[in-house]
Amino acid sequence: MVLLPYRNGYLLRWMDDMSLFDSSPHVTDMLMNYPGGVLQFAGSYLTQFMFHPWIGSLLLMAIWACSVFLAIKAFRLRGYATLLALSIPLILLISILNIDVAWLTIPSKGYIFSQSIGAALSLSLFLVYRLSKSFAIRCLTSAIMLASFPLFGFYSLLAWMMSAVYETIEAFTERSFKRLSIVAAGLALAIIIPQIYYSYWRGTWTERDGIYLKGLPDFPFSDGDLYQWMPFIILTGALLLLTSFPFIKASRLSSRKTLMAGIAILTALAGWSAAVSTKTEQFRALVLMQRAMQANDWNKVVAIISNCRQPPSYEMAVIANFAGKMLGRQTIPLPSEDSADNENGRNKNVSFTRTALLTVPLSYYIGHTNLSYRWAMEHTVKFGPRAFFIKYMTKCALVNGEIKLAEKYNDMLRSTLFHHEWAERYQPFIDNPSLMKDDPEFAAIPENTSREIFFGQSPH
């Protein structure tokens, strides 16, 4: 609770603003034709609640509490070993707090919730398998797990992998080696089913590369992105390791060594989560300045940078200078562009993310609405719709007199749980564009002196 809504509430709120739940038939059909798309759909819906970070965090922690309960039951954790079940929510917490400005370029929908739902699902499937005593029922359960790959992707395979490890240990423990036939048949299906899905599932748009990992976030496969993959690598390893615990004597699981090992593991994970939750003050300030700018609260923009104890980044200074001009105040010197907020060196494409954080909003306010719209659309096409971009696309369309286009985007926001309030504020201008001339925000937008859209090329 401390690391989520209290310490990082601003981050969760920003992550919601840089997301969008779209239940239109086209988007829903796309997700249903992607491995793990069901998880993304559910996660995208729940991410809306991060508009109010405390509510969203409570929902997330409820899923984690279910995961802990399922882990204790599925792995038959007894004594001090029950502490190890707490490692699951801690690892999932790290996977969320680990994200910074990279959130802009993660195409996976519902990331905050989808991975936690997936982990709980894997534990549920494995629990059903472990409680099944009949050889035939276990064969059927294993087949169902693997057959659900089109819906749950990697997490279906993870459930099967836990079952395979459990079945292998049980076979050697009870010297019932015929049970290994389940593992062998399951391994063949685990390899074949994703390939069959790719080749014959009508409508799928997934690629073959990394198909076995679909359902996990679509992170790039490079050394620089290992930090994003690490929580999921550790989570997978931990769950597979815990499948052996039902075969360990209860006395050993209640021993002092187990207690000390559990405390050490949880302490390490808690330290890791605390470390990744600490964002630079520049990043926090930039996020808050973006929100104030959306509300046209230029005094707050200036107040945020004035209260920042660290030197401002280039992005912060640019926004603050624009706010100063709007208020008729003195501007501040611009630092070097190399001082861009680049948390832990992870923002590898500063120029591209700068188009999202600077070009989109500021181009709108200086009257270059085509440029603002162009970059909002660029990010939307590449990484999916975000409420932040849809809002500026709506306003740019209004300023350009494209009322039907503005209505299209505004309706997307009106269909959400919480951004609909923003949409209702701009709906009167869609219904009656003549009201714009008397609105302080639109009245302050200079006449569009630039018709440029793409790299200086005029559409006329």
C-alpha positions as CSV (number, residue, x, y, z in Angstrom):
1,M,0.0,0.0,0.0
2,V,2.9,2.3,0.8
3,L,4.8,1.7,-2.5
4,L,1.7,1.8,-4.7
5,P,-1.0,4.5,-4.1
6,Y,0.9,6.4,-1.4
7,R,4.3,6.7,-2.8
8,N,3.6,6.1,-6.5
9,G,0.0,7.3,-6.9
10,Y,1.1,9.8,-9.5
11,L,2.7,7.1,-11.5
12,L,-0.3,4.8,-11.4
13,R,-2.5,7.8,-12.4
14,W,-0.2,8.6,-15.3
15,M,-0.2,4.9,-16.4
16,D,-3.9,5.1,-16.6
17,D,-3.8,8.3,-18.6
18,M,-1.3,6.6,-21.0
19,S,-3.8,3.7,-21.4
20,L,-7.3,3.3,-22.8
21,F,-10.0,0.7,-22.4
22,D,-11.6,0.3,-25.8
23,S,-14.4,-2.3,-25.9
24,S,-15.3,-1.7,-29.5
25,P,-15.9,-4.9,-31.6
26,H,-12.8,-4.3,-33.7
27,V,-10.5,-4.0,-30.7
28,T,-12.2,-6.9,-28.8
29,D,-11.9,-9.1,-31.9
30,M,-8.2,-8.3,-32.2
31,L,-7.5,-9.3,-28.6
32,M,-9.5,-12.5,-28.9
33,N,-7.2,-13.4,-31.8
34,Y,-4.0,-12.9,-29.9
35,P,-2.5,-15.4,-27.3
36,G,-3.2,-13.9,-23.9
37,G,-5.6,-11.4,-25.3
38,V,-8.3,-12.3,-22.7
39,L,-5.8,-11.3,-20.0
40,Q,-5.1,-8.0,-21.8
41,F,-8.8,-7.3,-22.2
42,A,-9.5,-7.9,-18.5
43,G,-6.3,-6.0,-17.5
44,S,-7.2,-3.1,-19.7
45,Y,-10.6,-2.8,-18.1
46,L,-9.2,-2.9,-14.6
47,T,-6.5,-0.4,-15.4
48,Q,-9.2,2.2,-15.6
49,F,-9.5,2.1,-11.8
50,M,-6.0,3.5,-11.5
51,F,-7.6,6.8,-12.3
52,H,-8.2,6.7,-8.6
53,P,-4.9,5.0,-7.5
54,W,-6.2,3.9,-4.1
55,I,-9.2,2.0,-5.7
56,G,-7.0,0.5,-8.4
57,S,-4.4,-0.6,-5.9
58,L,-7.0,-2.3,-3.7
59,L,-8.2,-4.2,-6.7
60,L,-4.7,-5.3,-7.5
61,M,-4.0,-6.3,-4.0
62,A,-7.2,-8.4,-3.9
63,I,-5.9,-10.3,-6.9
64,W,-2.5,-10.8,-5.1
65,A,-4.3,-12.0,-2.0
66,C,-6.0,-14.6,-4.1
67,S,-2.7,-15.6,-5.6
68,V,-1.2,-16.1,-2.1
69,F,-4.2,-18.3,-1.1
70,L,-3.9,-20.3,-4.3
71,A,-0.2,-20.8,-3.9
72,I,-0.5,-22.0,-0.3
73,K,-3.2,-24.5,-1.4
74,A,-1.6,-25.5,-4.7
75,F,1.9,-26.1,-3.3
76,R,0.7,-27.4,0.1
77,L,2.8,-24.9,1.9
78,R,3.0,-25.5,5.6
79,G,4.7,-24.0,8.6
80,Y,7.2,-21.2,7.8
81,A,7.1,-22.1,4.1
82,T,3.8,-20.2,3.8
83,L,5.9,-17.1,3.9
84,L,7.2,-18.0,0.4
85,A,3.7,-17.4,-1.0
86,L,4.2,-13.7,-0.3
87,S,7.1,-13.7,-2.9
88,I,4.5,-13.9,-5.7
89,P,2.8,-10.5,-5.1
90,L,6.2,-8.9,-4.3
91,I,7.6,-10.0,-7.7
92,L,4.5,-8.8,-9.5
93,L,4.8,-5.5,-7.6
94,I,8.4,-5.1,-8.8
95,S,7.2,-5.8,-12.4
96,I,4.9,-2.7,-12.1
97,L,7.2,-0.3,-10.3
98,N,10.0,-1.3,-12.6
99,I,8.4,0.6,-15.4
100,D,9.1,4.3,-16.0
101,V,8.9,6.3,-19.2
102,A,9.2,3.0,-21.1
103,W,5.5,2.8,-20.4
104,L,5.0,4.9,-23.5
105,T,6.3,2.2,-25.7
106,I,4.8,-0.9,-24.2
107,P,2.1,-2.1,-26.7
108,S,0.6,-4.7,-24.3
109,K,-2.8,-3.6,-23.0
110,G,-3.6,-3.8,-19.3
111,Y,-0.1,-4.6,-18.2
112,I,-0.7,-3.5,-14.6
113,F,-3.3,-6.2,-14.1
114,S,-3.0,-8.7,-16.9
115,Q,0.2,-10.4,-15.5
116,S,-1.3,-10.7,-12.0
117,I,-4.5,-12.2,-13.4
118,G,-2.3,-14.6,-15.5
119,A,-0.3,-15.7,-12.5
120,A,-3.5,-16.4,-10.5
121,L,-4.9,-18.3,-13.5
122,S,-1.9,-20.5,-13.7
123,L,-2.0,-21.3,-10.0
124,S,-5.8,-22.1,-10.3
125,L,-5.2,-24.5,-13.2
126,F,-2.3,-26.2,-11.4
127,L,-4.4,-26.6,-8.2
128,V,-7.1,-28.3,-10.2
129,Y,-4.5,-30.6,-11.7
130,R,-2.8,-31.5,-8.3
131,L,-6.2,-32.2,-6.7
132,S,-7.1,-34.6,-9.5
133,K,-6.2,-38.2,-8.4
134,S,-7.4,-40.0,-11.5
135,F,-4.9,-40.6,-14.2
136,A,-7.6,-39.9,-16.9
137,I,-8.7,-36.7,-15.3
138,R,-5.1,-35.5,-15.1
139,C,-4.7,-36.3,-18.8
140,L,-7.8,-34.3,-19.5
141,T,-6.8,-31.4,-17.3
142,S,-3.4,-31.2,-18.9
143,A,-5.0,-31.2,-22.4
144,I,-7.4,-28.4,-21.3
145,M,-4.5,-26.3,-20.0
146,L,-2.6,-26.5,-23.3
147,A,-5.7,-26.1,-25.4
148,S,-6.4,-22.8,-23.7
149,F,-3.2,-21.3,-25.2
150,P,-5.1,-19.1,-27.6
151,L,-6.9,-17.5,-24.7
152,F,-4.1,-17.2,-22.1
153,G,-0.9,-17.7,-24.0
154,F,2.2,-18.2,-21.8
155,Y,0.2,-18.6,-18.6
156,S,-1.4,-21.7,-20.0
157,L,2.0,-23.1,-20.7
158,L,3.2,-22.1,-17.3
159,A,0.3,-24.0,-15.6
160,W,1.3,-27.1,-17.7
161,M,5.0,-26.7,-16.8
162,M,4.1,-26.7,-13.1
163,S,2.0,-29.8,-13.6
164,A,4.8,-31.5,-15.6
165,V,7.3,-30.8,-12.8
166,Y,4.9,-32.0,-10.2
167,E,4.0,-35.2,-12.2
168,T,7.7,-36.0,-12.8
169,I,8.6,-35.7,-9.1
170,E,5.5,-37.7,-8.1
171,A,6.3,-40.4,-10.6
172,F,9.8,-40.9,-9.2
173,T,8.7,-40.6,-5.6
174,E,6.0,-43.3,-6.1
175,R,7.9,-45.2,-8.7
176,S,4.9,-45.1,-11.0
177,F,6.7,-44.3,-14.2
178,K,3.7,-44.7,-16.4
179,R,2.7,-41.2,-15.2
180,L,5.6,-39.8,-17.2
181,S,3.5,-40.5,-20.3
182,I,1.4,-37.5,-19.3
183,V,4.5,-35.4,-19.3
184,A,5.8,-36.7,-22.6
185,A,2.5,-36.2,-24.3
186,G,2.0,-32.8,-22.8
187,L,5.5,-31.7,-23.9
188,A,4.7,-32.7,-27.4
189,L,1.4,-30.7,-27.3
190,A,3.1,-27.7,-25.6
191,I,5.5,-27.5,-28.6
192,I,3.0,-28.2,-31.3
193,I,-0.2,-26.3,-30.2
194,P,1.3,-22.8,-30.5
195,Q,2.7,-23.6,-33.9
196,I,-0.7,-25.0,-35.0
197,Y,-2.3,-21.9,-33.6
198,Y,0.0,-19.7,-35.6
199,S,-0.5,-21.6,-38.8
200,Y,-4.2,-22.3,-38.7
201,W,-6.0,-20.0,-36.3
202,R,-8.0,-17.8,-38.6
203,G,-7.7,-14.1,-37.8
204,T,-4.7,-14.3,-35.6
205,W,-2.2,-11.5,-36.0
206,T,0.6,-12.7,-33.8
207,E,4.1,-13.3,-35.2
208,R,5.9,-16.7,-34.9
209,D,9.0,-15.2,-33.2
210,G,8.6,-15.6,-29.4
211,I,5.1,-17.2,-29.8
212,Y,5.6,-19.3,-26.7
213,L,5.9,-16.1,-24.7
214,K,2.8,-14.4,-26.0
215,G,0.7,-13.4,-23.0
216,L,3.7,-11.9,-21.3
217,P,4.4,-8.2,-22.0
218,D,5.7,-7.5,-25.5
219,F,9.1,-6.3,-24.4
220,P,12.0,-6.2,-26.9
221,F,14.5,-9.0,-26.7
222,S,17.7,-7.1,-26.0
223,D,20.3,-6.7,-23.2
224,G,19.0,-3.3,-22.4
225,D,15.5,-4.6,-21.7
226,L,16.6,-7.5,-19.5
227,Y,15.5,-5.5,-16.4
228,Q,11.9,-5.6,-17.7
229,W,12.0,-9.3,-18.2
230,M,13.7,-10.1,-14.9
231,P,10.6,-10.2,-12.6
232,F,8.9,-12.6,-15.0
233,I,11.9,-14.8,-15.3
234,I,12.2,-15.0,-11.5
235,L,8.4,-15.5,-11.1
236,T,8.5,-18.5,-13.5
237,G,11.5,-20.0,-11.8
238,A,9.9,-19.5,-8.3
239,L,6.6,-21.1,-9.3
240,L,8.4,-24.1,-10.9
241,L,10.5,-24.5,-7.8
242,L,7.5,-24.4,-5.4
243,T,5.9,-27.3,-7.2
244,S,8.3,-29.6,-5.3
245,F,7.2,-28.4,-1.9
246,P,4.3,-30.9,-1.5
247,F,6.9,-33.7,-1.4
248,I,8.9,-32.1,1.4
249,K,8.2,-33.2,5.0
250,A,6.2,-30.8,7.1
251,S,8.9,-30.8,9.8
252,R,11.5,-29.5,7.4
253,L,9.1,-26.8,6.2
254,S,8.6,-25.7,9.8
255,S,12.3,-25.6,10.6
256,R,14.3,-22.6,11.6
257,K,16.3,-22.8,8.3
258,T,13.0,-22.5,6.3
259,L,12.1,-19.5,8.4
260,M,15.4,-17.8,7.9
261,A,15.4,-18.6,4.1
262,G,11.8,-17.2,3.8
263,I,12.8,-14.0,5.6
264,A,15.9,-13.5,3.5
265,I,14.0,-14.0,0.3
266,L,11.2,-11.6,1.3
267,T,13.7,-9.0,2.5
268,A,15.6,-9.2,-0.8
269,L,12.4,-8.8,-2.8
270,A,11.1,-6.0,-0.6
271,G,14.4,-4.2,-1.0
272,W,14.3,-4.6,-4.7
273,S,10.7,-3.3,-4.9
274,A,11.7,-0.3,-2.7
275,A,14.7,0.4,-5.0
276,V,12.7,0.4,-8.3
277,S,9.9,2.4,-6.7
278,T,12.3,5.3,-6.3
279,K,11.9,7.5,-9.4
280,T,13.9,10.6,-10.1
281,E,12.3,13.8,-8.9
282,Q,12.5,15.1,-12.5
283,F,10.4,12.2,-13.7
284,R,7.8,12.7,-11.0
285,A,7.7,16.5,-11.7
286,L,7.3,15.9,-15.4
287,V,4.4,13.6,-14.9
288,L,2.7,16.1,-12.6
289,M,3.4,19.0,-15.0
290,Q,1.8,17.0,-17.8
291,R,-1.4,16.6,-15.7
292,A,-1.5,20.3,-14.7
293,M,-1.0,21.3,-18.4
294,Q,-4.0,19.1,-19.4
295,A,-6.1,21.0,-16.9
296,N,-4.7,24.4,-18.2
297,D,-3.4,25.1,-14.7
298,W,-0.3,27.0,-15.7
299,N,0.3,28.3,-12.1
300,K,0.6,24.8,-10.9
301,V,3.0,23.9,-13.7
302,V,5.3,26.7,-12.5
303,A,4.8,25.8,-8.9
304,I,5.8,22.1,-9.5
305,I,9.1,23.1,-11.1
306,S,9.7,25.7,-8.4
307,N,9.4,23.1,-5.7
308,C,11.7,20.6,-7.5
309,R,14.9,20.2,-5.5
310,Q,16.9,18.8,-8.4
311,P,17.9,20.7,-11.5
312,P,15.1,20.6,-14.1
313,S,15.4,18.3,-17.1
314,Y,15.2,19.7,-20.6
315,E,11.5,18.6,-20.9
316,M,10.6,20.3,-17.6
317,A,12.3,23.6,-18.6
318,V,10.5,23.7,-21.9
319,I,7.1,23.2,-20.3
320,A,7.9,25.6,-17.5
321,N,9.0,28.3,-20.0
322,F,5.8,27.9,-22.0
323,A,3.8,28.2,-18.8
324,G,5.8,31.3,-17.9
325,K,5.0,32.9,-21.2
326,M,1.3,32.1,-20.7
327,L,1.4,33.8,-17.3
328,G,3.7,36.7,-18.4
329,R,6.5,35.6,-16.1
330,Q,10.2,35.3,-16.6
331,T,11.5,32.2,-18.3
332,I,14.4,30.0,-17.1
333,P,17.5,29.0,-19.0
334,L,17.1,25.8,-21.0
335,P,19.5,23.0,-19.9
336,S,21.3,20.9,-22.4
337,E,19.0,18.5,-24.4
338,D,21.1,15.7,-23.1
339,S,19.7,16.3,-19.6
340,A,16.4,14.8,-20.7
341,D,14.7,12.7,-18.0
342,N,16.4,9.4,-18.7
343,E,15.8,7.4,-15.6
344,N,18.6,5.0,-15.0
345,G,19.6,5.3,-18.7
346,R,16.6,3.3,-19.7
347,N,15.0,5.8,-22.1
348,K,16.9,4.7,-25.2
349,N,14.8,6.8,-27.7
350,V,14.7,10.2,-26.0
351,S,13.8,12.0,-29.3
352,F,10.7,9.7,-29.9
353,T,9.3,9.9,-26.3
354,R,9.9,13.7,-26.4
355,T,7.4,13.9,-29.3
356,A,4.8,12.4,-26.9
357,L,5.6,14.5,-23.9
358,L,6.5,17.8,-25.5
359,T,5.5,18.0,-29.2
360,V,1.9,16.7,-28.7
361,P,0.8,19.1,-26.0
362,L,2.9,22.2,-26.8
363,S,2.2,22.1,-30.5
364,Y,-1.5,22.2,-29.7
365,Y,-1.2,25.2,-27.4
366,I,1.0,27.2,-29.9
367,G,-1.5,26.6,-32.7
368,H,0.4,24.0,-34.6
369,T,-2.5,21.5,-34.3
370,N,-1.6,19.5,-37.3
371,L,1.8,18.7,-35.9
372,S,0.3,17.9,-32.5
373,Y,-2.3,15.6,-34.1
374,R,0.3,14.0,-36.3
375,W,2.5,12.8,-33.4
376,A,-0.5,11.8,-31.3
377,M,-1.6,9.6,-34.2
378,E,1.9,8.3,-34.7
379,H,2.1,7.0,-31.1
380,T,-1.5,5.7,-31.3
381,V,-0.8,3.7,-34.4
382,K,2.6,2.3,-33.1
383,F,1.7,1.5,-29.5
384,G,-2.1,1.6,-29.3
385,P,-4.6,4.3,-28.2
386,R,-4.0,6.2,-25.0
387,A,-6.4,8.6,-23.3
388,F,-3.7,11.3,-23.3
389,F,-3.3,11.3,-27.1
390,I,-7.1,10.9,-27.7
391,K,-7.7,14.0,-25.7
392,Y,-5.3,16.1,-27.7
393,M,-6.6,14.6,-31.0
394,T,-10.1,15.6,-30.0
395,K,-9.0,19.2,-29.2
396,C,-6.9,19.5,-32.3
397,A,-9.8,18.3,-34.4
398,L,-12.1,20.9,-32.8
399,V,-9.6,23.7,-33.4
400,N,-9.3,22.6,-37.1
401,G,-13.1,22.6,-37.5
402,E,-13.2,18.8,-38.0
403,I,-16.2,18.3,-35.8
404,K,-17.1,14.7,-36.9
405,L,-13.5,13.6,-36.2
406,A,-13.6,15.3,-32.8
407,E,-16.9,13.5,-32.1
408,K,-15.3,10.2,-33.0
409,Y,-12.5,10.6,-30.5
410,N,-14.6,12.1,-27.8
411,D,-17.0,9.2,-28.0
412,M,-14.1,6.9,-27.2
413,L,-13.5,8.7,-24.0
414,R,-17.2,9.0,-23.2
415,S,-17.4,5.2,-23.2
416,T,-14.7,4.9,-20.4
417,L,-15.5,4.7,-16.7
418,F,-13.6,7.9,-15.6
419,H,-12.4,9.9,-18.7
420,H,-16.0,10.4,-19.7
421,E,-16.1,13.4,-17.3
422,W,-13.4,15.0,-19.5
423,A,-15.3,14.1,-22.6
424,E,-18.5,15.7,-21.2
425,R,-16.6,18.9,-20.7
426,Y,-15.8,19.1,-24.4
427,Q,-19.0,17.6,-25.8
428,P,-20.8,21.1,-25.9
429,F,-18.2,22.3,-28.3
430,I,-18.9,19.4,-30.6
431,D,-22.6,20.0,-30.4
432,N,-22.2,23.8,-30.9
433,P,-18.7,24.8,-32.2
434,S,-19.6,28.5,-31.9
435,L,-19.1,28.2,-28.1
436,M,-15.4,27.8,-28.7
437,K,-14.8,31.5,-29.3
438,D,-15.9,32.3,-25.7
439,D,-14.0,29.4,-24.0
440,P,-10.8,30.6,-22.3
441,E,-8.8,27.6,-23.5
442,F,-9.7,27.7,-27.1
443,A,-9.6,31.5,-27.2
444,A,-6.0,31.3,-26.1
445,I,-5.0,29.0,-29.0
446,P,-3.3,31.1,-31.7
447,E,-4.5,30.9,-35.3
448,N,-3.0,27.8,-36.9
449,T,-0.1,29.5,-38.7
450,S,1.4,26.1,-39.8
451,R,-0.3,23.6,-42.1
452,E,2.6,21.2,-41.9
453,I,1.9,17.6,-41.0
454,F,4.8,15.5,-42.1
455,F,8.4,16.9,-41.9
456,G,7.6,20.3,-43.3
457,Q,5.4,19.1,-46.2
458,S,2.2,21.1,-46.8
459,P,-1.0,19.1,-47.4
460,H,-2.0,21.6,-50.0
